[in-house]
């Protein structure tokens, strides 16, 4: 999955293992607030989109490559 600003938080959590940990770190609600776009969630939490995206991709890649 290519992560974009238009993806919803819920979409990203569903398709990227470990994304929930990144969202928790930045206090982004991925349960009840999962319908928000990443752009809106980043703006609300004060984190840059690219920082969030890179952290999600990093943790997701580490988890998926662990045997």
Secondary structure, DSSP 8 states (H G I E B T S, - for coil): ----TTSBHHHHHHHSTTHHHHHHHTT--SSTTTTSBHHHHHHHHT--HHHHHHHHHHHHHHHHT--
